[in-house]
Amino acid sequence: MRKTLLLAAAMLAAVSTAEAASAVNKDSETRTLIVTEGGSKSELALAGGETLEFCPNGCFVTLPNGDLTPLNGSETVVISGGVAHIK
């Protein structure tokens, strides 16, 4: 019984420490992503050279070119030359 409880606790800890997506702006000017989580939209402005974590539970992101992309929370959005790439 004790092993079962320890295993359950370890699994819960692994689930609760899920990674968040990140965005990296390699440009010198500010770039904006639109993030939609749970039906609400927000703007994520990244200054030149800035890196931010966002979207820990999955979301949709509108890239600078207008493309809408789903994220599960483990990707990295890299912006360079005004173009975003998902890694």
PDB file as gemmi writes it, atoms N, CA and C in Angstrom:
CRYST1    1.000    1.000    1.000  90.00  90.00  90.00 P 1                      
ATOM      1  N   MET A   1       0.824  -1.195   0.000  1.00  0.00           N  
ATOM      2  CA  MET A   1       0.000   0.000   0.000  1.00  0.00           C  
ATOM      3  C   MET A   1       0.864   1.252   0.000  1.00  0.00           C  
ATOM      4  N   ARG A   2       1.926   1.214   0.788  1.00  0.00           N  
ATOM      5  CA  ARG A   2       2.794   2.380   0.874  1.00  0.00           C  
ATOM      6  C   ARG A   2       3.451   2.672  -0.478  1.00  0.00           C  
ATOM      7  N   LYS A   3       3.878   1.627  -1.194  1.00  0.00           N  
ATOM      8  CA  LYS A   3       4.493   1.807  -2.509  1.00  0.00           C  
ATOM      9  C   LYS A   3       3.506   2.426  -3.488  1.00  0.00           C  
ATOM     10  N   THR A   4       2.248   2.032  -3.399  1.00  0.00           N  
ATOM     11  CA  THR A   4       1.219   2.594  -4.269  1.00  0.00           C  
ATOM     12  C   THR A   4       1.039   4.084  -3.999  1.00  0.00           C  
ATOM     13  N   LEU A   5       1.009   4.465  -2.733  1.00  0.00           N  
ATOM     14  CA  LEU A   5       0.867   5.878  -2.382  1.00  0.00           C  
ATOM     15  C   LEU A   5       2.070   6.691  -2.846  1.00  0.00           C  
ATOM     16  N   LEU A   6       3.265   6.142  -2.692  1.00  0.00           N  
ATOM     17  CA  LEU A   6       4.469   6.844  -3.153  1.00  0.00           C  
ATOM     18  C   LEU A   6       4.471   7.002  -4.663  1.00  0.00           C  
ATOM     19  N   LEU A   7       4.046   5.955  -5.376  1.00  0.00           N  
ATOM     20  CA  LEU A   7       3.979   6.026  -6.832  1.00  0.00           C  
ATOM     21  C   LEU A   7       2.957   7.068  -7.267  1.00  0.00           C  
ATOM     22  N   ALA A   8       1.797   7.087  -6.625  1.00  0.00           N  
ATOM     23  CA  ALA A   8       0.762   8.075  -6.948  1.00  0.00           C  
ATOM     24  C   ALA A   8       1.267   9.493  -6.681  1.00  0.00           C  
ATOM     25  N   ALA A   9       1.966   9.695  -5.576  1.00  0.00           N  
ATOM     26  CA  ALA A   9       2.510  11.021  -5.262  1.00  0.00           C  
ATOM     27  C   ALA A   9       3.556  11.442  -6.288  1.00  0.00           C  
ATOM     28  N   ALA A  10       4.385  10.521  -6.722  1.00  0.00           N  
ATOM     29  CA  ALA A  10       5.407  10.835  -7.727  1.00  0.00           C  
ATOM     30  C   ALA A  10       4.767  11.192  -9.060  1.00  0.00           C  
ATOM     31  N   MET A  11       3.707  10.471  -9.432  1.00  0.00           N  
ATOM     32  CA  MET A  11       3.019  10.769 -10.691  1.00  0.00           C  
ATOM     33  C   MET A  11       2.345  12.132 -10.627  1.00  0.00           C  
ATOM     34  N   LEU A  12       1.738  12.459  -9.509  1.00  0.00           N  
ATOM     35  CA  LEU A  12       1.100  13.764  -9.334  1.00  0.00           C  
ATOM     36  C   LEU A  12       2.127  14.882  -9.412  1.00  0.00           C  
ATOM     37  N   ALA A  13       3.276  14.697  -8.810  1.00  0.00           N  
ATOM     38  CA  ALA A  13       4.338  15.706  -8.857  1.00  0.00           C  
ATOM     39  C   ALA A  13       4.827  15.896 -10.281  1.00  0.00           C  
ATOM     40  N   ALA A  14       4.936  14.827 -11.038  1.00  0.00           N  
ATOM     41  CA  ALA A  14       5.391  14.935 -12.427  1.00  0.00           C  
ATOM     42  C   ALA A  14       4.388  15.691 -13.273  1.00  0.00           C  
ATOM     43  N   VAL A  15       3.106  15.456 -13.051  1.00  0.00           N  
ATOM     44  CA  VAL A  15       2.066  16.143 -13.813  1.00  0.00           C  
ATOM     45  C   VAL A  15       2.018  17.620 -13.445  1.00  0.00           C  
ATOM     46  N   SER A  16       2.173  17.951 -12.181  1.00  0.00           N  
ATOM     47  CA  SER A  16       2.050  19.342 -11.752  1.00  0.00           C  
ATOM     48  C   SER A  16       3.275  20.182 -12.099  1.00  0.00           C  
ATOM     49  N   THR A  17       4.367  19.559 -12.529  1.00  0.00           N  
ATOM     50  CA  THR A  17       5.552  20.324 -12.902  1.00  0.00           C  
ATOM     51  C   THR A  17       5.733  20.351 -14.415  1.00  0.00           C  
ATOM     52  N   ALA A  18       4.632  20.332 -15.140  1.00  0.00           N  
ATOM     53  CA  ALA A  18       4.698  20.362 -16.601  1.00  0.00           C  
ATOM     54  C   ALA A  18       5.367  21.651 -17.077  1.00  0.00           C  
ATOM     55  N   GLU A  19       6.007  21.543 -18.189  1.00  0.00           N  
ATOM     56  CA  GLU A  19       6.700  22.695 -18.754  1.00  0.00           C  
ATOM     57  C   GLU A  19       5.707  23.672 -19.370  1.00  0.00           C  
ATOM     58  N   ALA A  20       6.126  24.883 -19.516  1.00  0.00           N  
ATOM     59  CA  ALA A  20       5.355  25.895 -20.223  1.00  0.00           C  
ATOM     60  C   ALA A  20       6.027  26.147 -21.559  1.00  0.00           C  
ATOM     61  N   ALA A  21       5.245  26.606 -22.509  1.00  0.00           N  
ATOM     62  CA  ALA A  21       5.827  27.009 -23.782  1.00  0.00           C  
ATOM     63  C   ALA A  21       6.666  28.261 -23.534  1.00  0.00           C  
ATOM     64  N   SER A  22       7.604  28.524 -24.416  1.00  0.00           N  
ATOM     65  CA  SER A  22       8.391  29.744 -24.296  1.00  0.00           C  
ATOM     66  C   SER A  22       8.440  30.450 -25.640  1.00  0.00           C  
ATOM     67  N   ALA A  23       8.683  31.733 -25.589  1.00  0.00           N  
ATOM     68  CA  ALA A  23       8.816  32.548 -26.789  1.00  0.00           C  
ATOM     69  C   ALA A  23      10.119  33.322 -26.690  1.00  0.00           C  
ATOM     70  N   VAL A  24      10.887  33.315 -27.774  1.00  0.00           N  
ATOM     71  CA  VAL A  24      12.174  33.998 -27.842  1.00  0.00           C  
ATOM     72  C   VAL A  24      12.112  34.981 -28.997  1.00  0.00           C  
ATOM     73  N   ASN A  25      12.398  36.246 -28.717  1.00  0.00           N  
ATOM     74  CA  ASN A  25      12.438  37.258 -29.771  1.00  0.00           C  
ATOM     75  C   ASN A  25      13.895  37.576 -30.069  1.00  0.00           C  
ATOM     76  N   LYS A  26      14.385  37.085 -31.200  1.00  0.00           N  
ATOM     77  CA  LYS A  26      15.773  37.341 -31.591  1.00  0.00           C  
ATOM     78  C   LYS A  26      15.923  38.637 -32.374  1.00  0.00           C  
ATOM     79  N   ASP A  27      14.818  39.316 -32.630  1.00  0.00           N  
ATOM     80  CA  ASP A  27      14.860  40.600 -33.327  1.00  0.00           C  
ATOM     81  C   ASP A  27      15.204  41.722 -32.358  1.00  0.00           C  
ATOM     82  N   SER A  28      15.529  42.881 -32.893  1.00  0.00           N  
ATOM     83  CA  SER A  28      15.847  44.026 -32.037  1.00  0.00           C  
ATOM     84  C   SER A  28      14.601  44.839 -31.684  1.00  0.00           C  
ATOM     85  N   GLU A  29      13.515  44.638 -32.425  1.00  0.00           N  
ATOM     86  CA  GLU A  29      12.287  45.377 -32.132  1.00  0.00           C  
ATOM     87  C   GLU A  29      11.263  44.468 -31.460  1.00  0.00           C  
ATOM     88  N   THR A  30      10.307  45.090 -30.776  1.00  0.00           N  
ATOM     89  CA  THR A  30       9.269  44.353 -30.067  1.00  0.00           C  
ATOM     90  C   THR A  30       8.372  43.620 -31.052  1.00  0.00           C  
ATOM     91  N   ARG A  31       8.046  42.375 -30.723  1.00  0.00           N  
ATOM     92  CA  ARG A  31       7.115  41.554 -31.509  1.00  0.00           C  
ATOM     93  C   ARG A  31       5.982  41.130 -30.582  1.00  0.00           C  
ATOM     94  N   THR A  32       4.784  40.967 -31.139  1.00  0.00           N  
ATOM     95  CA  THR A  32       3.614  40.627 -30.345  1.00  0.00           C  
ATOM     96  C   THR A  32       2.997  39.321 -30.812  1.00  0.00           C  
ATOM     97  N   LEU A  33       2.695  38.456 -29.852  1.00  0.00           N  
ATOM     98  CA  LEU A  33       1.943  37.236 -30.098  1.00  0.00           C  
ATOM     99  C   LEU A  33       0.595  37.396 -29.409  1.00  0.00           C  
ATOM    100  N   ILE A  34      -0.444  36.829 -29.990  1.00  0.00           N  
ATOM    101  CA  ILE A  34      -1.752  36.836 -29.343  1.00  0.00           C  
ATOM    102  C   ILE A  34      -1.995  35.423 -28.832  1.00  0.00           C  
ATOM    103  N   VAL A  35      -2.202  35.312 -27.535  1.00  0.00           N  
ATOM    104  CA  VAL A  35      -2.358  34.019 -26.883  1.00  0.00           C  
ATOM    105  C   VAL A  35      -3.817  33.840 -26.470  1.00  0.00           C  
ATOM    106  N   THR A  36      -4.405  32.695 -26.850  1.00  0.00           N  
ATOM    107  CA  THR A  36      -5.777  32.371 -26.477  1.00  0.00           C  
ATOM    108  C   THR A  36      -5.752  31.149 -25.571  1.00  0.00           C  
ATOM    109  N   GLU A  37      -6.154  31.356 -24.316  1.00  0.00           N  
ATOM    110  CA  GLU A  37      -6.217  30.280 -23.322  1.00  0.00           C  
ATOM    111  C   GLU A  37      -7.595  30.291 -22.689  1.00  0.00           C  
ATOM    112  N   GLY A  38      -8.251  29.156 -22.705  1.00  0.00           N  
ATOM    113  CA  GLY A  38      -9.551  29.059 -22.051  1.00  0.00           C  
ATOM    114  C   GLY A  38     -10.570  30.050 -22.578  1.00  0.00           C  
ATOM    115  N   GLY A  39     -10.484  30.389 -23.846  1.00  0.00           N  
ATOM    116  CA  GLY A  39     -11.448  31.300 -24.453  1.00  0.00           C  
ATOM    117  C   GLY A  39     -11.122  32.776 -24.292  1.00  0.00           C  
ATOM    118  N   SER A  40     -10.079  33.127 -23.554  1.00  0.00           N  
ATOM    119  CA  SER A  40      -9.726  34.538 -23.417  1.00  0.00           C  
ATOM    120  C   SER A  40      -8.414  34.825 -24.147  1.00  0.00           C  
ATOM    121  N   LYS A  41      -8.392  35.975 -24.807  1.00  0.00           N  
ATOM    122  CA  LYS A  41      -7.211  36.380 -25.571  1.00  0.00           C  
ATOM    123  C   LYS A  41      -6.416  37.423 -24.814  1.00  0.00           C  
ATOM    124  N   SER A  42      -5.094  37.343 -24.960  1.00  0.00           N  
ATOM    125  CA  SER A  42      -4.217  38.361 -24.394  1.00  0.00           C  
ATOM    126  C   SER A  42      -3.035  38.559 -25.328  1.00  0.00           C  
ATOM    127  N   GLU A  43      -2.471  39.751 -25.285  1.00  0.00           N  
ATOM    128  CA  GLU A  43      -1.301  40.045 -26.104  1.00  0.00           C  
ATOM    129  C   GLU A  43      -0.041  39.810 -25.291  1.00  0.00           C  
ATOM    130  N   LEU A  44       0.919  39.158 -25.913  1.00  0.00           N  
ATOM    131  CA  LEU A  44       2.209  38.896 -25.289  1.00  0.00           C  
ATOM    132  C   LEU A  44       3.248  39.667 -26.096  1.00  0.00           C  
ATOM    133  N   ALA A  45       3.682  40.818 -25.559  1.00  0.00           N  
ATOM    134  CA  ALA A  45       4.670  41.656 -26.240  1.00  0.00           C  
ATOM    135  C   ALA A  45       6.059  41.248 -25.773  1.00  0.00           C  
ATOM    136  N   LEU A  46       6.906  40.918 -26.730  1.00  0.00           N  
ATOM    137  CA  LEU A  46       8.281  40.519 -26.428  1.00  0.00           C  
ATOM    138  C   LEU A  46       9.222  41.588 -26.947  1.00  0.00           C  
ATOM    139  N   ALA A  47       9.944  42.217 -26.038  1.00  0.00           N  
ATOM    140  CA  ALA A  47      10.951  43.205 -26.436  1.00  0.00           C  
ATOM    141  C   ALA A  47      12.084  42.491 -27.161  1.00  0.00           C  
ATOM    142  N   GLY A  48      12.879  43.242 -27.889  1.00  0.00           N  
ATOM    143  CA  GLY A  48      14.016  42.668 -28.598  1.00  0.00           C  
ATOM    144  C   GLY A  48      14.931  41.907 -27.654  1.00  0.00           C  
ATOM    145  N   GLY A  49      15.238  40.648 -27.998  1.00  0.00           N  
ATOM    146  CA  GLY A  49      16.124  39.830 -27.185  1.00  0.00           C  
ATOM    147  C   GLY A  49      15.479  39.168 -25.980  1.00  0.00           C  
ATOM    148  N   GLU A  50      14.191  39.395 -25.778  1.00  0.00           N  
ATOM    149  CA  GLU A  50      13.509  38.875 -24.591  1.00  0.00           C  
ATOM    150  C   GLU A  50      13.024  37.436 -24.785  1.00  0.00           C  
ATOM    151  N   THR A  51      13.000  36.684 -23.692  1.00  0.00           N  
ATOM    152  CA  THR A  51      12.446  35.334 -23.657  1.00  0.00           C  
ATOM    153  C   THR A  51      11.426  35.268 -22.539  1.00  0.00           C  
ATOM    154  N   LEU A  52      10.241  34.722 -22.836  1.00  0.00           N  
ATOM    155  CA  LEU A  52       9.177  34.599 -21.837  1.00  0.00           C  
ATOM    156  C   LEU A  52       8.601  33.196 -21.862  1.00  0.00           C  
ATOM    157  N   GLU A  53       8.142  32.735 -20.714  1.00  0.00           N  
ATOM    158  CA  GLU A  53       7.396  31.483 -20.634  1.00  0.00           C  
ATOM    159  C   GLU A  53       5.919  31.826 -20.540  1.00  0.00           C  
ATOM    160  N   PHE A  54       5.095  31.018 -21.190  1.00  0.00           N  
ATOM    161  CA  PHE A  54       3.654  31.224 -21.181  1.00  0.00           C  
ATOM    162  C   PHE A  54       2.981  29.898 -21.512  1.00  0.00           C  
ATOM    163  N   CYS A  55       1.685  29.851 -21.433  1.00  0.00           N  
ATOM    164  CA  CYS A  55       0.908  28.712 -21.920  1.00  0.00           C  
ATOM    165  C   CYS A  55       1.286  27.395 -21.236  1.00  0.00           C  
ATOM    166  N   PRO A  56       1.183  27.293 -19.908  1.00  0.00           N  
ATOM    167  CA  PRO A  56       1.568  26.054 -19.235  1.00  0.00           C  
ATOM    168  C   PRO A  56       0.609  24.891 -19.463  1.00  0.00           C  
ATOM    169  N   ASN A  57      -0.617  25.180 -19.869  1.00  0.00           N  
ATOM    170  CA  ASN A  57      -1.622  24.120 -20.004  1.00  0.00           C  
ATOM    171  C   ASN A  57      -2.153  23.959 -21.415  1.00  0.00           C  
ATOM    172  N   GLY A  58      -1.424  24.442 -22.389  1.00  0.00           N  
ATOM    173  CA  GLY A  58      -1.894  24.388 -23.762  1.00  0.00           C  
ATOM    174  C   GLY A  58      -2.688  25.630 -24.107  1.00  0.00           C  
ATOM    175  N   CYS A  59      -2.551  26.071 -25.345  1.00  0.00           N  
ATOM    176  CA  CYS A  59      -3.238  27.276 -25.789  1.00  0.00           C  
ATOM    177  C   CYS A  59      -3.141  27.362 -27.313  1.00  0.00           C  
ATOM    178  N   PHE A  60      -3.693  28.415 -27.845  1.00  0.00           N  
ATOM    179  CA  PHE A  60      -3.503  28.756 -29.245  1.00  0.00           C  
ATOM    180  C   PHE A  60      -2.724  30.061 -29.278  1.00  0.00           C  
ATOM    181  N   VAL A  61      -1.829  30.203 -30.243  1.00  0.00           N  
ATOM    182  CA  VAL A  61      -1.062  31.435 -30.376  1.00  0.00           C  
ATOM    183  C   VAL A  61      -1.171  31.923 -31.813  1.00  0.00           C  
ATOM    184  N   THR A  62      -1.441  33.220 -31.955  1.00  0.00           N  
ATOM    185  CA  THR A  62      -1.451  33.845 -33.271  1.00  0.00           C  
ATOM    186  C   THR A  62      -0.078  34.465 -33.473  1.00  0.00           C  
ATOM    187  N   LEU A  63       0.609  33.985 -34.504  1.00  0.00           N  
ATOM    188  CA  LEU A  63       1.978  34.423 -34.799  1.00  0.00           C  
ATOM    189  C   LEU A  63       1.974  35.775 -35.494  1.00  0.00           C  
ATOM    190  N   PRO A  64       3.133  36.440 -35.586  1.00  0.00           N  
ATOM    191  CA  PRO A  64       3.191  37.761 -36.224  1.00  0.00           C  
ATOM    192  C   PRO A  64       2.646  37.802 -37.658  1.00  0.00           C  
ATOM    193  N   ASN A  65       2.689  36.674 -38.387  1.00  0.00           N  
ATOM    194  CA  ASN A  65       2.166  36.669 -39.757  1.00  0.00           C  
ATOM    195  C   ASN A  65       0.670  36.383 -39.810  1.00  0.00           C  
ATOM    196  N   GLY A  66       0.024  36.166 -38.644  1.00  0.00           N  
ATOM    197  CA  GLY A  66      -1.411  35.928 -38.583  1.00  0.00           C  
ATOM    198  C   GLY A  66      -1.804  34.468 -38.480  1.00  0.00           C  
ATOM    199  N   ASP A  67      -0.856  33.542 -38.603  1.00  0.00           N  
ATOM    200  CA  ASP A  67      -1.169  32.120 -38.487  1.00  0.00           C  
ATOM    201  C   ASP A  67      -1.555  31.778 -37.051  1.00  0.00           C  
ATOM    202  N   LEU A  68      -2.600  30.960 -36.896  1.00  0.00           N  
ATOM    203  CA  LEU A  68      -3.048  30.481 -35.596  1.00  0.00           C  
ATOM    204  C   LEU A  68      -2.505  29.069 -35.409  1.00  0.00           C  
ATOM    205  N   THR A  69      -1.771  28.835 -34.305  1.00  0.00           N  
ATOM    206  CA  THR A  69      -1.111  27.561 -34.060  1.00  0.00           C  
ATOM    207  C   THR A  69      -1.443  27.055 -32.662  1.00  0.00           C  
ATOM    208  N   PRO A  70      -1.836  25.777 -32.529  1.00  0.00           N  
ATOM    209  CA  PRO A  70      -2.044  25.228 -31.189  1.00  0.00           C  
ATOM    210  C   PRO A  70      -0.710  24.856 -30.545  1.00  0.00           C  
ATOM    211  N   LEU A  71      -0.602  25.083 -29.251  1.00  0.00           N  
ATOM    212  CA  LEU A  71       0.580  24.688 -28.488  1.00  0.00           C  
ATOM    213  C   LEU A  71       0.129  23.800 -27.335  1.00  0.00           C  
ATOM    214  N   ASN A  72       0.944  22.791 -27.003  1.00  0.00           N  
ATOM    215  CA  ASN A  72       0.588  21.936 -25.874  1.00  0.00           C  
ATOM    216  C   ASN A  72       1.330  22.325 -24.608  1.00  0.00           C  
ATOM    217  N   GLY A  73       2.254  23.267 -24.696  1.00  0.00           N  
ATOM    218  CA  GLY A  73       2.953  23.765 -23.514  1.00  0.00           C  
ATOM    219  C   GLY A  73       4.420  23.411 -23.445  1.00  0.00           C  
ATOM    220  N   SER A  74       4.940  22.677 -24.427  1.00  0.00           N  
ATOM    221  CA  SER A  74       6.360  22.297 -24.374  1.00  0.00           C  
ATOM    222  C   SER A  74       7.171  22.897 -25.522  1.00  0.00           C  
ATOM    223  N   GLU A  75       6.528  23.650 -26.389  1.00  0.00           N  
ATOM    224  CA  GLU A  75       7.208  24.197 -27.560  1.00  0.00           C  
ATOM    225  C   GLU A  75       7.943  25.503 -27.241  1.00  0.00           C  
ATOM    226  N   THR A  76       8.813  25.868 -28.186  1.00  0.00           N  
ATOM    227  CA  THR A  76       9.473  27.167 -28.144  1.00  0.00           C  
ATOM    228  C   THR A  76       9.144  27.894 -29.445  1.00  0.00           C  
ATOM    229  N   VAL A  77       8.609  29.106 -29.314  1.00  0.00           N  
ATOM    230  CA  VAL A  77       8.335  29.957 -30.464  1.00  0.00           C  
ATOM    231  C   VAL A  77       9.539  30.878 -30.609  1.00  0.00           C  
ATOM    232  N   VAL A  78      10.248  30.762 -31.726  1.00  0.00           N  
ATOM    233  CA  VAL A  78      11.433  31.577 -31.977  1.00  0.00           C  
ATOM    234  C   VAL A  78      11.070  32.585 -33.070  1.00  0.00           C  
ATOM    235  N   ILE A  79      11.230  33.875 -32.741  1.00  0.00           N  
ATOM    236  CA  ILE A  79      10.939  34.941 -33.706  1.00  0.00           C  
ATOM    237  C   ILE A  79      12.273  35.523 -34.168  1.00  0.00           C  
ATOM    238  N   SER A  80      12.459  35.508 -35.485  1.00  0.00           N  
ATOM    239  CA  SER A  80      13.677  36.052 -36.072  1.00  0.00           C  
ATOM    240  C   SER A  80      13.334  36.645 -37.432  1.00  0.00           C  
ATOM    241  N   GLY A  81      13.716  37.879 -37.662  1.00  0.00           N  
ATOM    242  CA  GLY A  81      13.396  38.533 -38.930  1.00  0.00           C  
ATOM    243  C   GLY A  81      11.903  38.747 -39.099  1.00  0.00           C  
ATOM    244  N   GLY A  82      11.186  38.858 -37.992  1.00  0.00           N  
ATOM    245  CA  GLY A  82       9.730  39.071 -38.037  1.00  0.00           C  
ATOM    246  C   GLY A  82       8.947  37.806 -38.316  1.00  0.00           C  
ATOM    247  N   VAL A  83       9.633  36.676 -38.443  1.00  0.00           N  
ATOM    248  CA  VAL A  83       8.990  35.395 -38.739  1.00  0.00           C  
ATOM    249  C   VAL A  83       9.129  34.474 -37.532  1.00  0.00           C  
ATOM    250  N   ALA A  84       8.031  33.795 -37.183  1.00  0.00           N  
ATOM    251  CA  ALA A  84       8.052  32.877 -36.042  1.00  0.00           C  
ATOM    252  C   ALA A  84       8.164  31.441 -36.523  1.00  0.00           C  
ATOM    253  N   HIS A  85       8.965  30.665 -35.814  1.00  0.00           N  
ATOM    254  CA  HIS A  85       9.119  29.241 -36.057  1.00  0.00           C  
ATOM    255  C   HIS A  85       8.852  28.508 -34.752  1.00  0.00           C  
ATOM    256  N   ILE A  86       8.185  27.364 -34.829  1.00  0.00           N  
ATOM    257  CA  ILE A  86       7.897  26.561 -33.652  1.00  0.00           C  
ATOM    258  C   ILE A  86       8.915  25.435 -33.566  1.00  0.00           C  
ATOM    259  N   LYS A  87       9.543  25.293 -32.416  1.00  0.00           N  
ATOM    260  CA  LYS A  87      10.519  24.212 -32.195  1.00  0.00           C  
ATOM    261  C   LYS A  87      10.045  23.337 -31.068  1.00  0.00           C  
TER     262      LYS A  87                                                      
END                                                                             
